Amino acid sequence: MSYKTVLPLLVLAGGEGTRLKKIGNSDLKIFTPIGNRLFIEEYLDNLKRLGFKEIIFLIHEESELTTKKFQEYLNSYDFKFSFLFDGKKRMGTGGAIINNLDNLPDIFWIMYGDTLLNFNVLEAQKAFFESKKDSLMTIIPKNLVEEKANIEFKNNEIINYSKKSSVQKNYVDYGGLIFKKSAFYNLENEYVDLDKIIKRLIDKKSVYHLKVLKRFYEMGNIKSYKTLDNLLKHKKLEQLWDE
């Protein structure tokens, strides 16, 4: 497998956007109105700019209505796309992935369905393959974003990952991750969030990194939503990329 071929992308798109219910009435956060369009339109445009070709959407519960809603927008792109489902019982982001391992490729990207990223995908893949590790995280210095630092990076290595505040944290999880499917083997099929699986891999020194200097934009809470909503009312996506 060559790093020059963009790997398939698994999008974690099951979030219901509970904190954004006053803004949009969709069952899924990715369909929330933002700027002058729906977020999914900005999101798909962003994936196209990043160079992805194959997209797998992981959503909560199988629903023909929901998949048709996705397809309404996806049909305008050249993506190869498919859907996986968490199921009626919520398993957390990590548990949902474990539950669908048989339907995932040997190596794949993971991104969150509420974030617009801007980085060199092939550069990240090259770093991942050369590292011979089980995973790669894109990371950004905390001074470049308005998010709480959740990564301790020292001596060119990620040594800690936690959402708990700490003065030692100096980087932020940028939101683009590569995994070997084997990194999820031998894990119990139970409720578990992805961050706990990442932490386990870091403790095993199985995670490499790519530093990114372009900020990301997310809309997962009211504050970040309002910031991005205002930007997209006055600027197009390509203008955000150029900043």
MARDO-305294 format. One line per 10 residues: number of its first residue (from 1); their letters; for each residue y, x, z of N, C-alpha, C. Coordinates in steps of 0.2 Angstrom, whole numbers, plus 5000, padded with zeros to 4 digits. Each point is the difference from the previous one (the first is absolute). Example, Ala and Ser with C-alpha at 12.3 -4.5 7.8 and 13.67 -1.06 7.14 Angstrom:
2
1) as) 4972:5066:5039:5006:4996:5000:5006:5004:5000 ~ 5005:4998:4996:5006:5004:5001:5005:4996:5003
END
This chain:
243
1) msyktvlpll) 4994:5004:5000:5006:4996:5000:5006:5004:5000 ~ 5005:4999:4996:5006:5004:4999:5006:4997:5004 ~ 5004:5004:5003:5006:4997:5003:5005:4997:4996 ~ 4999:5002:4993:5005:4998:4995:4999:4992:4998 ~ 4994:4998:5002:4999:4992:4999:5002:4997:5006 ~ 5005:4995:5000:5002:4997:5006:4994:4995:5003 ~ 4999:5001:5006:4994:4997:5003:5002:4993:5001 ~ 4995:4995:5001:5001:4993:5001:5004:4999:5007 ~ 5003:4995:5000:5005:4999:5006:4997:4993:5004 ~ 4999:5001:5006:4999:4994:5004:5006:4998:5004
11) vlaggegtrl) 5002:4994:4999:5007:4997:5003:4998:4996:5005 ~ 5002:5002:5006:4999:4995:5006:5005:4995:5000 ~ 4998:4994:4997:5005:4995:4999:4999:4993:5004 ~ 4996:5001:5005:4998:4994:5004:5005:4997:5005 ~ 5006:5004:5001:5005:4999:5005:5003:4993:4999 ~ 5000:4996:5005:5003:4993:4999:5007:5000:5001 ~ 5003:5005:5002:5008:5000:5001:5002:4995:5005 ~ 4997:5000:5006:5002:4996:5005:5007:5001:5002 ~ 5003:5006:5000:5007:5001:5002:5005:4998:4995 ~ 4997:4999:4994:5004:4998:4994:5000:4992:4998
21) kkignsdlki) 4997:4996:5004:4998:4993:4999:5007:4997:4998 ~ 5005:5001:5004:5007:4997:4999:5003:5001:4993 ~ 4997:5006:4997:5003:5002:4993:4996:4997:4995 ~ 4994:5001:5000:4995:4997:4995:4995:4996:5003 ~ 4997:4995:4996:4995:4996:5003:4993:5001:4997 ~ 4999:5006:4997:4994:5002:4997:4995:5002:5005 ~ 4994:4999:4999:4994:5002:5004:5000:5008:5001 ~ 5002:5003:4995:5000:5008:5000:5007:5003:4999 ~ 5001:5005:5004:5006:5003:5000:5002:5003:4993 ~ 4996:5002:4996:5001:5003:4994:5004:4995:4995
31) ftpignrlfi) 4999:4994:5001:5004:4995:4996:5006:4997:5003 ~ 5003:5004:5005:5006:4998:5003:5006:5002:4995 ~ 5005:4995:4999:5006:5001:4996:5004:5006:5003 ~ 5002:5005:4995:5004:5005:5003:5005:5002:4994 ~ 5006:5002:5001:5005:5002:4995:5000:4994:4995 ~ 4999:5001:4994:5000:4994:4995:4994:4998:4997 ~ 4994:5002:5004:4994:4999:4997:4995:4999:5006 ~ 4993:4999:4999:4995:5001:5005:4999:5007:5001 ~ 4997:5001:5007:4999:5007:5001:4994:5003:4996 ~ 4995:4996:4998:4995:5002:4996:5002:5003:4993
41) eeyldnlkrl) 5005:4997:4997:5003:5002:4994:5003:5007:5001 ~ 5003:5002:5005:5003:5006:5001:4994:5005:5002 ~ 4995:4998:5003:4994:5004:5002:4996:5002:4994 ~ 4999:4995:4996:4996:5002:4994:5004:5005:4995 ~ 5006:4999:5000:5004:5004:4996:5000:5007:5003 ~ 5000:5001:5006:5000:5006:5004:4993:5004:4999 ~ 4995:4996:5000:4993:5003:4999:5000:5002:4992 ~ 5003:4997:4996:5000:5002:4993:5003:5007:4999 ~ 5006:5000:5004:5004:5006:5000:4996:5006:5003 ~ 4996:4999:5005:4996:5005:5003:4994:5002:4995
51) gfkeiiflih) 4998:4996:4996:4995:5002:4995:4993:4997:5001 ~ 5000:4995:5005:4993:4997:5001:4998:4996:4994 ~ 4993:5000:4999:4997:4996:4995:4995:4995:5002 ~ 4997:5001:5006:4995:4996:5003:5002:4998:5007 ~ 5001:4993:5001:5002:4998:5006:4995:4995:5003 ~ 4998:5001:5007:4996:4996:5003:5004:4997:5006 ~ 5000:4993:5000:5004:4997:5006:4995:4998:5005 ~ 5002:5002:5006:4996:4998:5006:5004:4994:5004 ~ 4997:4994:4999:5004:4995:5003:4995:4996:5005 ~ 5003:4996:5005:4996:4997:5005:4994:4996:4998
61) eeselttkkf) 5002:4994:4998:4994:4995:4999:5000:4999:4992 ~ 4994:4999:4997:4999:4998:4993:5003:4994:4999 ~ 5005:4999:4995:5003:4994:4998:5002:5000:4993 ~ 4997:4996:4996:5002:4999:4993:5007:5000:4999 ~ 5003:4996:5004:5008:4999:4999:5003:5006:5001 ~ 4998:5004:5005:5004:5007:5001:4999:5005:4995 ~ 4993:5000:4997:4999:5005:4995:5003:4998:4994 ~ 5001:4993:4998:5004:4998:4994:5007:5002:5001 ~ 5003:5000:5006:5007:5001:5001:5001:5008:4999 ~ 4995:5004:5002:5001:5007:4998:5000:5001:4993
71) qeylnsydfk) 4995:4997:4996:4999:5001:4993:5006:4997:4996 ~ 5003:4996:5003:5006:4997:4996:5005:5006:4999 ~ 5000:5005:5005:5005:5005:4999:4996:5006:4997 ~ 4994:5001:5002:4996:5006:4997:4999:5000:4993 ~ 5000:4994:4997:4998:4999:4993:5006:5003:4995 ~ 5005:5002:5003:5006:5003:4996:4999:5007:5000 ~ 4995:5003:5003:4999:5007:5001:4994:5002:4996 ~ 4999:5007:4999:4994:5002:4997:4995:5003:5006 ~ 5001:4998:5006:4995:5002:5005:4994:4997:4999 ~ 4995:5004:5002:4993:4997:5001:5000:4998:5008
81) fsflfdgkkr) 4999:4993:5001:5001:4998:5007:4994:4996:5002 ~ 4999:5000:5007:4994:4996:5003:5002:4998:5007 ~ 4996:4996:5003:5002:4998:5007:4994:5001:5005 ~ 5001:5002:5006:4995:5000:5005:5003:4996:5006 ~ 4996:4998:5005:5002:4996:5005:4997:5002:5007 ~ 5005:4999:5005:4998:5002:5006:4995:4995:5003 ~ 5000:4993:4998:4996:4995:5003:5003:4996:5005 ~ 4997:4995:5002:5003:4995:5004:5001:5003:5007 ~ 4996:5005:5002:5001:5003:5007:5005:5006:4998 ~ 5005:5001:5004:5005:5006:4999:4996:5006:5003
91) mgtggaiinn) 5000:5005:4996:4997:5006:5002:5005:5006:5001 ~ 5006:4999:4999:5005:5005:5000:5000:5004:4994 ~ 5005:5004:4998:5000:5004:4994:4994:5004:4999 ~ 4998:5004:5005:4995:5004:4999:4993:4997:5000 ~ 4999:4994:5004:4994:4997:4999:4999:4996:4994 ~ 5006:4998:4997:4999:4996:4993:4998:5005:4995 ~ 5002:5007:5000:4998:5005:4995:4993:5001:5001 ~ 4998:5001:5006:4993:5002:5002:4995:4994:4997 ~ 5003:4994:5001:4996:4994:4998:4999:5000:4992 ~ 5004:5003:4996:5000:5000:4993:4999:5007:4997
101) ldnlpdifwi) 4997:5004:5004:4998:5007:4997:4996:5000:4994 ~ 4995:4995:4999:4996:5000:4995:5003:4999:4993 ~ 5006:4997:5001:5004:4998:4994:5006:5005:4998 ~ 5000:5005:5004:5005:5005:4999:4998:5006:4997 ~ 5004:5004:4996:4998:5006:4996:4999:5006:5006 ~ 4998:5005:4997:4998:5006:5005:5006:5003:5003 ~ 5006:5000:4996:5006:5002:5002:5006:4996:4998 ~ 5004:4998:5004:5005:4995:4999:5007:5001:5004 ~ 5005:4997:4997:5007:5000:5004:5000:4994:5004 ~ 5003:5000:5005:5002:4994:5004:5008:5000:5001
111) mygdtllnfn) 5003:4994:4999:5007:4999:5001:5001:4993:5003 ~ 5005:4999:5004:5002:4994:5003:5003:4995:4995 ~ 4999:4994:5001:5003:4995:4995:5007:4998:5002 ~ 5004:5004:5004:5006:4998:5002:5005:5006:4999 ~ 4998:5005:4996:5004:5006:5000:5001:5003:4993 ~ 5006:5002:4998:5001:5003:4994:5000:5008:5001 ~ 4996:5003:4996:5000:5008:5001:5002:5003:4994 ~ 5002:5007:5001:5003:5003:4994:4998:5008:5001 ~ 4994:5001:4997:4997:5007:5001:4996:5002:4994 ~ 4998:5006:4999:4996:5003:4995:4992:4999:5001
121) vleaqkaffe) 4997:4995:4997:4993:4998:5002:4996:5005:4998 ~ 5001:5003:4994:4995:5006:4998:5001:5006:5004 ~ 5006:5001:5002:5001:5006:5005:4996:4999:5006 ~ 5000:4994:5003:4996:4998:5006:4993:5001:4999 ~ 4997:4997:4994:4993:5001:4998:4998:5007:5000 ~ 5004:5004:4997:4998:5007:4999:5000:5004:5007 ~ 5004:4998:5004:5000:5003:5007:4994:4997:5004 ~ 4998:4994:4999:4994:4997:5003:4994:5004:4998 ~ 4999:5000:4993:4994:5003:4997:4999:5008:5002 ~ 5006:5003:5000:4999:5007:5002:4999:5001:5008
131) skkdslmtii) 5002:4995:5004:4999:5001:5007:4993:4999:5002 ~ 4996:4996:4996:4993:4999:5001:4999:4996:5007 ~ 5005:4996:5002:5000:4996:5006:4998:4993:4998 ~ 4999:4996:5005:4998:4993:4999:5006:4995:4998 ~ 5006:5002:5002:5005:4996:4999:5007:5004:4999 ~ 5005:4996:4998:5007:5003:4999:5005:4995:5002 ~ 5005:5002:5004:5005:4996:5002:5007:5003:4996 ~ 5004:4995:4998:5006:5002:4998:5005:4999:5006 ~ 5004:5005:5001:5004:5000:5006:5007:5002:4998 ~ 5005:4998:5004:5007:5001:4999:5004:5002:5007
141) pknlveekan) 5004:5005:4999:5004:5002:5006:5003:4994:5004 ~ 5000:4999:5006:5003:4994:5003:5008:5000:4999 ~ 5003:5005:4999:5007:5000:4999:5002:4996:4993 ~ 4995:4999:4996:5002:4997:4993:4999:4993:5000 ~ 4997:4997:5005:4999:4993:5001:5002:4997:5006 ~ 5000:4993:5001:5003:4997:5006:4994:4997:5004 ~ 4994:5003:4999:4994:4998:5003:4998:5005:5006 ~ 4997:4997:5005:4997:5004:5006:4995:5005:4997 ~ 5001:5007:5002:4995:5005:4998:4994:4998:5003 ~ 4994:5001:4997:4994:4998:5002:4995:5006:4999
151) iefknneiin) 5002:5006:4997:4996:5005:4998:5003:5007:5004 ~ 4995:5004:5003:5002:5006:5002:4997:5005:4995 ~ 5005:5004:4997:4998:5005:4994:5002:5006:5003 ~ 4995:5005:5000:5001:5007:5003:4996:5005:4996 ~ 5003:5005:4998:4996:5006:4997:4996:4997:4994 ~ 5004:4996:4996:4997:4998:4994:4994:4995:5000 ~ 5000:4997:5006:4994:4995:5001:5002:4994:5004 ~ 4998:4994:4998:5001:4994:5004:4995:5001:5006 ~ 5003:5000:5006:4996:5001:5006:5000:4994:5005 ~ 5004:4995:4998:5000:4994:5004:5003:4994:4996
161) yskkssvqkn) 4997:4994:5002:5003:4994:4996:4999:4994:5005 ~ 5006:4998:5002:5000:4994:5005:5007:4996:4999 ~ 4999:4994:5001:5006:4995:5000:5004:5001:5006 ~ 4997:5003:5006:5003:5000:5006:5006:5006:4999 ~ 5005:4998:5004:5006:5005:4999:4998:5007:5003 ~ 5003:5005:4997:4999:5007:5003:5005:5004:4997 ~ 5003:5005:5004:5005:5004:4998:4997:5005:4995 ~ 4994:5001:5000:4996:5005:4996:4999:4998:4993 ~ 5001:4993:4999:4999:4997:4993:5006:5002:4995 ~ 4999:5003:4995:5005:5003:4995:4999:4997:4993
171) yvdygglifk) 4995:4996:4998:4999:4998:4994:4998:4992:5000 ~ 5001:4997:4995:4998:4993:4999:4995:4999:4995 ~ 4995:4996:5001:4995:4998:4995:5004:4997:4994 ~ 4999:5003:4994:5004:4997:4994:4997:4994:4997 ~ 4993:4999:5001:4997:4994:4998:4996:5000:4994 ~ 4999:5007:4997:4995:5001:4995:4994:5004:5003 ~ 4994:4998:4999:4994:5003:5003:4995:5001:4995 ~ 4996:5005:5000:4994:5001:4996:4994:5001:5005 ~ 4995:4996:4998:4994:5001:5004:4993:5001:4996 ~ 4996:5004:5002:4993:4999:4998:4997:4994:5003
181) ksafynlene) 4996:4997:4997:4996:4994:5003:4996:5002:5005 ~ 4997:5006:5000:4996:5003:5005:5003:5000:5007 ~ 5007:5001:5000:5004:5000:5006:4999:4994:5004 ~ 4998:4994:4997:4999:4994:5004:4992:4999:5002 ~ 4996:5005:4998:4993:4999:5001:4999:5001:5008 ~ 4994:4997:5002:4998:5000:5007:5005:4997:5005 ~ 5004:4996:4998:5005:4997:5004:4998:4992:5001 ~ 5000:4998:5006:4998:4993:5001:5004:4995:4996 ~ 4997:4995:4998:5003:4994:4997:5003:4996:5005 ~ 5006:5002:5002:5003:4996:5006:5008:5000:4999
191) yvdldkiikr) 5003:4996:5004:5008:5000:4999:5002:5007:5002 ~ 5004:5003:4995:5003:5006:5001:5005:5001:4995 ~ 5006:5003:5003:5006:5001:4995:4999:5007:4997 ~ 5003:5000:4994:4999:5007:4996:5003:5006:5004 ~ 5005:4999:5004:5003:5005:5003:4995:5004:5005 ~ 4996:4996:5003:4995:5003:5004:4995:5004:4996 ~ 4998:4998:4994:4996:5004:4996:5003:5006:4998 ~ 5007:5000:4998:5004:5006:4998:5000:5005:5006 ~ 5001:4997:5006:5000:5004:5006:4994:5004:5001 ~ 4994:4997:4999:4994:5003:5001:4999:5005:4994
201) lidkksvyhl) 5002:4999:4994:4999:5005:4995:5005:5006:5002 ~ 5006:4999:5002:5004:5006:5002:4997:5004:5006 ~ 4997:4997:5005:4997:5003:5005:4994:5005:4998 ~ 4997:4998:4994:4995:5004:4997:5003:5005:4995 ~ 5006:5000:4999:5004:5004:4996:4998:4999:4992 ~ 4999:4994:4999:4998:4997:4993:5005:4997:4996 ~ 5006:5001:5002:5006:4997:4996:5005:5005:4998 ~ 5001:5000:4993:5005:5005:4998:5007:4996:4999 ~ 5005:5003:4997:5006:4997:5000:5004:5001:4993 ~ 5005:4996:4999:5005:5002:4995:5007:4998:5002
211) kvlkrfyemg) 5004:5004:5001:5007:4999:5002:5004:4996:4995 ~ 5003:4995:5001:5005:4996:4995:5007:5000:5003 ~ 5005:5001:4996:5007:5000:5002:5004:4994:4997 ~ 4996:4996:4996:5004:4994:4998:4998:4994:5005 ~ 5005:4997:5002:4999:4995:5005:4996:4994:4998 ~ 4996:4996:5004:4997:4994:4998:5004:4994:5002 ~ 4998:4994:4998:5003:4994:5001:4995:4995:5002 ~ 5001:4997:5006:4995:4995:5002:5003:4994:5002 ~ 4996:4994:5001:5003:4994:5001:4995:4996:5005 ~ 4997:5004:5005:4996:4997:5005:5003:4997:5006
221) niksyktldn) 5006:5001:5001:5003:4996:5006:5007:4998:4997 ~ 5003:4996:5004:5007:4997:4999:5005:5006:4998 ~ 5000:5005:5004:5006:5005:4999:4998:5003:4993 ~ 4994:5003:4999:4999:5004:4994:5000:4995:4994 ~ 4998:4994:5001:5001:4995:4994:5007:4999:4998 ~ 5005:4999:5005:5007:4999:4999:5003:5006:4996 ~ 4998:5006:5002:5002:5006:4997:4998:5000:4993 ~ 4994:4999:4998:4997:5000:4993:5003:4994:4996 ~ 5000:4995:5003:5003:4994:4997:5007:5001:4997 ~ 5004:5003:5004:5007:5001:4998:5000:5005:4995
231) llkhkkleql) 4996:5005:5000:5000:5006:4995:4998:4997:4993 ~ 4995:4996:5000:4997:4997:4994:5004:4994:4997 ~ 5005:4998:5004:5005:4995:4997:5005:5004:4996 ~ 5001:5006:5001:5005:5004:4997:4998:5006:4996 ~ 4993:5001:5001:4998:5006:4996:4993:4998:4997 ~ 4998:5003:4994:4993:4999:4998:4996:5006:5003 ~ 4993:4998:4999:4995:5005:5003:5001:5007:4998 ~ 5002:5001:4993:5000:5007:4997:5006:5003:5003 ~ 5005:4997:5003:5006:5003:5003:4998:5002:5007 ~ 4996:4997:5003:4998:5002:5007:4995:5007:4999
241) wde) 4997:5000:4994:4995:5006:4999:5005:5006:4999 ~ 5005:4999:4997:5005:5005:4998:5004:5003:5006 ~ 5000:4996:5005:5004:5002:5006:4997:5006:5004
END
